[in-house]
Amino acid sequence: MKHAIKTLLLAVVAATGIQQANADDIVIGYQTGVDPSKVAQADGAYEKAIGQKLDWRRFNAGPEVVTALASGDVQIGNLGSSPLAAATSRKLDLVTFIVSAQINAAEALVVRNGSGIDKPEQLLGKTIATPFVSTSHYSLLGALKHWNIDPTKVKIVNLNPAEITAAWKRGDIDGAFVWSPALGEIKRDGRVLTDAAEVGKWGAPTFEVWVARKDFAEKHPEVVSQFAKVTLDAFADYQAHVDQWNADSEQAKKIAKLIGANPADVPELLAGSSYPTAKEQVSPALLGGGTAKAIAGTAEFLKEQKRIPAVLKDYSPYVSAKYIQAQ
């Protein structure tokens, strides 16, 4: 665990003196979580709006995206609130320009049928997998804290979603806190012990964002603004036609193909998060102030858990609503 955190923090610290991105070379770091904007990605809507080719690169978890952003290999990336808090606490020059999902049931702690885990205290001594420094990791630690379970008494192992699916099939792990498509797979012969929505009510909410390197956003604000607009348009289309985005829909098939999921799982996974509208994005609850406070709260928890060394006084420099207001 310490090695994973150290690797992430070293990548952030090394972010100085990085090459600046050219508008002709835009690399987007995305993850496998299910959300409506995956349809826009599959349809090439981002390229059409921005007017040039985009290089989409898939990552297993947020810390990997942070490393790529820090190196300059990625200009725009999708992160969860936990890796975002870790990165900004180390002053990586990022700007959060849209909240892409408020995570509810889209991430969950699933325990294997027959594992002997029917209640939280039975997690003691069991092997639970999660991607370290991810939103799922944060939720897992938040749940253990709520249950008054010492995390050192649980064997928590660092596996990315694909590795979790493989380990689950081999019977190597007793449970996992993770997102789609792994979540859909392990739920087939497991049961949900808790999810991100419940952990959020216990004081550890999680969310996902799109961020851009500040040097890129300042040089190409129109690209960031168009990226936000396409994302919000996808959210609006989903919200207006939820019933039509069923397992047999083209939307479900496109999302499933893009992330390697089963189309039958997509509607439930989509329903597992909420996707803020443009009005909600720029409100005081989110980009207008609330998101910065939420990052600070996440950072406080990470420091308490000895995942990061210090918390900044103010995270507002890492959040901006202007790319949505400019539309």
Backbone torsions as a table, in degrees:
resi	resn	phi	psi	omega
1	MET	NA	-47.3	-179.3
2	LYS	-61.0	-35.9	179.8
3	HIS	-64.7	-41.1	-179.6
4	ALA	-63.6	-43.0	179.4
5	ILE	-65.7	-42.9	-178.2
6	LYS	-61.5	-41.5	179.7
7	THR	-61.5	-43.8	179.1
8	LEU	-62.7	-47.0	-176.6
9	LEU	-68.1	-36.1	177.2
10	LEU	-64.5	-36.9	178.2
11	ALA	-65.0	-39.0	179.3
12	VAL	-67.3	-45.9	-179.3
13	VAL	-61.3	-32.7	-177.2
14	ALA	-78.9	6.9	-172.6
15	ALA	-77.2	-3.3	-179.5
16	THR	-78.5	148.6	175.9
17	GLY	70.2	24.4	-176.9
18	ILE	-80.4	152.7	176.6
19	GLN	-61.1	145.4	177.3
20	GLN	-86.8	144.7	-178.3
21	ALA	-78.3	147.9	173.0
22	ASN	-97.8	147.9	178.7
23	ALA	-61.8	-24.0	-179.5
24	ASP	-79.3	-6.3	-176.0
25	ASP	-134.4	77.1	-176.2
26	ILE	-103.8	118.4	179.7
27	VAL	-109.7	128.1	-178.1
28	ILE	-110.9	124.0	177.6
29	GLY	-97.2	116.5	-179.5
30	TYR	-121.0	165.1	178.9
31	GLN	-121.6	-178.0	-171.7
32	THR	-93.0	5.9	177.8
33	GLY	-61.9	147.8	-179.5
34	VAL	-87.1	124.0	172.8
35	ASP	-155.4	160.7	-174.2
36	PRO	-59.2	-28.1	-177.2
37	SER	-67.8	-13.1	176.7
38	LYS	-64.0	-29.4	177.6
39	VAL	-68.2	-44.6	177.3
40	ALA	-61.2	-38.0	177.6
41	GLN	-63.5	-47.1	-179.4
42	ALA	-63.8	-34.1	-177.9
43	ASP	-81.5	-8.2	-177.3
44	GLY	77.0	20.4	-176.9
45	ALA	-65.9	-32.5	179.6
46	TYR	-66.9	-43.6	178.8
47	GLU	-62.3	-41.1	-179.6
48	LYS	-63.6	-42.8	-177.7
49	ALA	-71.1	-40.7	-177.1
50	ILE	-81.6	-25.3	174.7
51	GLY	85.2	21.5	176.9
52	GLN	-160.6	166.9	-177.9
53	LYS	-69.3	140.6	176.3
54	LEU	-118.6	142.9	178.8
55	ASP	-101.6	102.8	-178.2
56	TRP	-88.7	124.4	179.6
57	ARG	-122.3	128.6	-176.0
58	ARG	-88.6	135.9	178.7
59	PHE	-124.8	153.5	-177.6
60	ASN	-79.5	-29.6	-176.2
61	ALA	-160.6	164.4	-176.6
62	GLY	-55.8	-44.2	179.9
63	PRO	-56.8	-32.8	176.8
64	GLU	-67.0	-38.7	178.0
65	VAL	-65.5	-41.2	178.5
66	VAL	-59.2	-45.0	179.7
67	THR	-59.8	-42.1	-180.0
68	ALA	-68.5	-38.2	176.1
69	LEU	-64.9	-42.8	-179.0
70	ALA	-63.9	-35.9	-178.8
71	SER	-78.1	-16.1	-175.9
72	GLY	90.6	1.9	-179.6
73	ASP	-73.3	-24.5	-179.8
74	VAL	-125.3	138.3	179.9
75	GLN	-100.4	-33.6	178.9
76	ILE	-129.9	131.9	-176.5
77	GLY	-142.2	155.7	179.3
78	ASN	-101.4	121.5	-176.8
79	LEU	-130.3	156.7	169.1
80	GLY	-91.1	167.7	-175.5
81	SER	-64.3	-30.5	-179.3
82	SER	-70.9	-53.2	175.8
83	PRO	-63.9	-29.4	176.2
84	LEU	-63.6	-45.3	179.5
85	ALA	-63.8	-40.3	179.3
86	ALA	-64.4	-42.6	-177.9
87	ALA	-69.1	-46.5	-178.2
88	THR	-71.1	-28.7	176.1
89	SER	-64.7	-22.8	175.3
90	ARG	-97.4	11.7	173.7
91	LYS	63.9	34.4	171.3
92	LEU	-69.3	128.8	-174.3
93	ASP	-73.9	84.4	177.6
94	LEU	-119.4	156.7	171.1
95	VAL	-128.4	124.7	176.8
96	THR	-83.9	117.6	-173.4
97	PHE	-115.9	-5.3	174.5
98	ILE	-160.8	139.5	172.3
99	VAL	-88.9	110.8	-172.0
100	SER	-86.2	-18.5	176.8
101	ALA	-167.2	140.3	169.0
102	GLN	-102.9	109.5	-167.2
103	ILE	-75.6	129.9	176.7
104	ASN	-121.5	-100.0	180.0
105	ALA	-85.9	1.2	-178.0
106	ALA	-69.6	-15.2	173.2
107	GLU	-130.0	134.6	-174.0
108	ALA	-151.3	157.6	173.8
109	LEU	-95.4	111.5	-179.5
110	VAL	-109.1	132.7	177.3
111	VAL	-112.5	143.5	-175.5
112	ARG	-68.5	138.8	172.3
113	ASN	-60.6	130.0	-179.3
114	GLY	89.1	2.0	-179.2
115	SER	-78.5	-12.6	-177.3
116	GLY	82.1	13.9	179.2
117	ILE	-106.2	103.4	177.9
118	ASP	-113.3	-17.6	179.6
119	LYS	-145.5	158.6	-172.6
120	PRO	-51.6	-42.7	-175.7
121	GLU	-63.3	-17.1	178.7
122	GLN	-81.4	1.4	174.0
123	LEU	-73.7	-19.6	-178.4
124	LEU	-56.0	126.7	178.9
125	GLY	81.0	-4.8	-179.1
126	LYS	-87.9	160.8	179.8
127	THR	-99.9	114.5	-178.1
128	ILE	-119.8	127.5	-178.0
129	ALA	-102.3	148.4	174.0
130	THR	-165.4	152.0	174.9
131	PRO	-74.1	120.1	-175.8
132	PHE	-62.1	145.0	-180.0
133	VAL	63.1	19.5	177.0
134	SER	-96.5	173.7	175.7
135	THR	-63.7	-35.1	178.6
136	SER	-66.0	-39.5	176.9
137	HIS	-61.3	-45.8	178.7
138	TYR	-59.4	-44.6	179.8
139	SER	-65.4	-39.5	178.5
140	LEU	-61.3	-46.5	178.9
141	LEU	-64.5	-37.8	177.5
142	GLY	-63.4	-39.6	179.0
143	ALA	-66.9	-44.2	179.6
144	LEU	-62.2	-39.0	177.6
145	LYS	-62.6	-44.1	179.6
146	HIS	-61.9	-37.3	-178.5
147	TRP	-84.9	1.1	-178.6
148	ASN	59.1	40.3	178.0
149	ILE	-106.9	125.8	177.7
150	ASP	-68.6	117.9	-178.1
151	PRO	-60.0	-22.5	178.2
152	THR	-73.8	-12.1	178.2
153	LYS	-90.4	-2.8	175.9
154	VAL	-115.3	138.2	178.9
155	LYS	-84.0	93.5	-179.1
156	ILE	-92.7	120.7	-177.3
157	VAL	-114.1	146.9	-177.0
158	ASN	-91.4	105.0	177.3
159	LEU	-133.6	141.7	174.7
160	ASN	-79.3	168.3	-174.8
161	PRO	-53.9	-43.1	179.9
162	ALA	-64.4	-38.8	178.2
163	GLU	-67.6	-34.4	177.7
164	ILE	-63.5	-44.5	178.5
165	THR	-59.3	-45.1	-179.5
166	ALA	-66.0	-43.4	-179.5
167	ALA	-65.2	-36.4	178.6
168	TRP	-63.5	-45.5	-179.3
169	LYS	-64.2	-32.6	178.7
170	ARG	-79.6	-14.6	-177.3
171	GLY	81.7	21.5	-176.7
172	ASP	-80.7	-18.9	-176.4
173	ILE	-127.4	153.2	-179.6
174	ASP	-93.1	-19.6	-179.1
175	GLY	-170.2	173.4	179.3
176	ALA	-158.3	144.2	170.8
177	PHE	-107.9	115.3	-170.1
178	VAL	-160.2	176.0	179.2
179	TRP	-116.6	-175.1	-178.4
180	SER	-72.8	155.8	-0.6
181	PRO	-81.8	-9.9	-180.0
182	ALA	-57.5	-38.8	-178.3
183	LEU	-57.9	-46.4	180.0
184	GLY	-61.6	-36.2	-178.6
185	GLU	-69.3	-48.4	-173.6
186	ILE	-75.6	-20.5	178.1
187	LYS	-70.0	-15.5	-177.2
188	ARG	-65.9	-33.7	176.6
189	ASP	-131.7	41.7	177.5
190	GLY	-149.0	175.9	179.3
191	ARG	-131.2	147.7	-179.0
192	VAL	-79.9	122.3	177.9
193	LEU	-87.6	-36.3	172.4
194	THR	-163.4	170.4	177.4
195	ASP	-138.9	175.9	-175.7
196	ALA	-62.3	-30.3	178.7
197	ALA	-63.6	-46.5	-179.2
198	GLU	-67.3	-42.5	179.4
199	VAL	-63.5	-34.9	176.7
200	GLY	-60.7	-39.6	177.9
201	LYS	-67.4	-24.5	178.9
202	TRP	-83.7	-0.4	175.5
203	GLY	111.9	7.5	179.7
204	ALA	-130.8	67.6	-179.9
205	PRO	-70.4	153.0	178.5
206	THR	-130.2	153.7	179.3
207	PHE	-153.5	167.6	177.6
208	GLU	-119.4	152.7	-178.5
209	VAL	-139.5	163.2	163.7
210	TRP	-105.5	132.1	178.1
211	VAL	-123.9	159.0	173.1
212	ALA	-129.6	150.8	169.7
213	ARG	-61.6	137.5	-176.5
214	LYS	-62.8	-36.6	-179.8
215	ASP	-63.6	-38.7	179.2
216	PHE	-69.7	-45.8	-178.2
217	ALA	-61.8	-38.5	179.7
218	GLU	-70.4	-33.3	-179.6
219	LYS	-82.0	-31.3	-176.4
220	HIS	-132.4	61.5	-177.7
221	PRO	-62.5	-28.4	-179.0
222	GLU	-67.3	-32.5	178.0
223	VAL	-67.7	-46.2	179.9
224	VAL	-63.0	-41.4	179.7
225	SER	-64.4	-43.2	178.4
226	GLN	-66.6	-37.6	178.0
227	PHE	-61.6	-43.6	178.6
228	ALA	-63.3	-40.8	-177.8
229	LYS	-64.4	-44.4	179.1
230	VAL	-61.9	-41.6	179.5
231	THR	-62.0	-46.6	-179.1
232	LEU	-67.9	-34.4	176.1
233	ASP	-63.6	-38.0	178.2
234	ALA	-66.2	-40.7	177.3
235	PHE	-60.8	-44.6	-177.8
236	ALA	-64.0	-39.3	179.6
237	ASP	-64.4	-42.4	178.3
238	TYR	-63.5	-46.7	-177.1
239	GLN	-64.1	-29.7	-179.6
240	ALA	-82.0	-18.7	-174.9
241	HIS	-136.3	40.8	-176.2
242	VAL	-52.6	-46.5	-176.4
243	ASP	-64.7	-27.0	-179.3
244	GLN	-79.4	-19.4	179.2
245	TRP	-86.1	57.5	-178.5
246	ASN	-89.8	-178.1	-175.0
247	ALA	-62.1	-25.4	-178.9
248	ASP	-94.6	-0.3	-176.3
249	SER	-75.2	158.4	176.0
250	GLU	-64.6	-34.1	179.2
251	GLN	-61.1	-46.4	-179.8
252	ALA	-63.5	-39.9	-179.4
253	LYS	-66.6	-39.8	179.5
254	LYS	-65.4	-43.7	179.1
255	ILE	-63.6	-46.4	-178.3
256	ALA	-60.3	-42.2	-179.9
257	LYS	-65.9	-38.8	-176.9
258	LEU	-67.9	-38.9	-174.6
259	ILE	-107.7	-4.6	178.8
260	GLY	81.4	35.0	-179.5
261	ALA	-106.4	175.0	174.2
262	ASN	-90.3	126.7	-179.5
263	PRO	-53.2	-30.9	-179.3
264	ALA	-64.7	-24.9	-178.7
265	ASP	-85.5	-19.0	-169.6
266	VAL	-61.1	-47.7	-178.5
267	PRO	-57.1	-43.6	179.8
268	GLU	-66.1	-39.2	-180.0
269	LEU	-68.2	-38.1	175.7
270	LEU	-61.6	-40.7	-178.5
271	ALA	-71.2	-10.5	-177.6
272	GLY	-78.7	-3.2	176.9
273	SER	-138.4	163.8	172.5
274	SER	-114.3	149.6	-172.2
275	TYR	-123.4	102.2	-172.7
276	PRO	-59.9	140.5	176.0
277	THR	-74.7	171.8	179.0
278	ALA	-58.4	-41.8	179.9
279	LYS	-63.4	-42.2	179.1
280	GLU	-67.8	-35.9	-178.9
281	GLN	-58.0	-46.4	-174.0
282	VAL	-88.7	3.5	-178.9
283	SER	-74.5	164.7	176.6
284	PRO	-59.0	-23.2	-178.5
285	ALA	-71.2	-26.0	-176.8
286	LEU	-121.1	-110.4	-173.3
287	LEU	-63.7	-18.5	178.9
288	GLY	-79.7	5.3	177.7
289	GLY	153.1	-39.6	-176.1
290	GLY	-64.1	-37.3	-179.1
291	THR	-64.2	-42.5	178.1
292	ALA	-61.4	-40.2	178.3
293	LYS	-67.3	-36.2	179.0
294	ALA	-67.9	-37.3	176.0
295	ILE	-63.3	-42.5	178.6
296	ALA	-61.5	-41.8	178.9
297	GLY	-63.7	-40.9	177.3
298	THR	-63.4	-43.2	179.7
299	ALA	-62.3	-39.6	178.4
300	GLU	-60.1	-42.7	179.1
301	PHE	-65.6	-43.5	179.9
302	LEU	-62.5	-38.0	177.6
303	LYS	-66.6	-42.4	178.4
304	GLU	-59.4	-35.9	179.4
305	GLN	-86.0	4.4	179.8
306	LYS	62.4	34.8	176.7
307	ARG	-92.2	-26.4	176.0
308	ILE	-134.4	154.0	-175.2
309	PRO	-80.5	-27.1	-174.3
310	ALA	-154.9	160.7	179.1
311	VAL	-117.0	136.3	178.6
312	LEU	-74.3	156.6	176.9
313	LYS	-72.0	-29.0	-173.7
314	ASP	-148.8	125.4	179.3
315	TYR	-103.2	2.1	-178.5
316	SER	-61.4	-28.1	177.0
317	PRO	-64.4	-12.5	-177.4
318	TYR	-102.5	11.1	-179.1
319	VAL	-135.6	137.4	177.8
320	SER	-147.0	135.9	176.8
321	ALA	-95.2	-4.5	-171.2
322	LYS	-66.1	-25.0	-177.8
323	TYR	-76.4	-17.3	173.1
324	ILE	-92.8	-40.2	179.1
325	GLN	-64.3	-24.7	-177.2
326	ALA	-75.8	-9.0	-177.0
327	GLN	-71.9	NA	NA
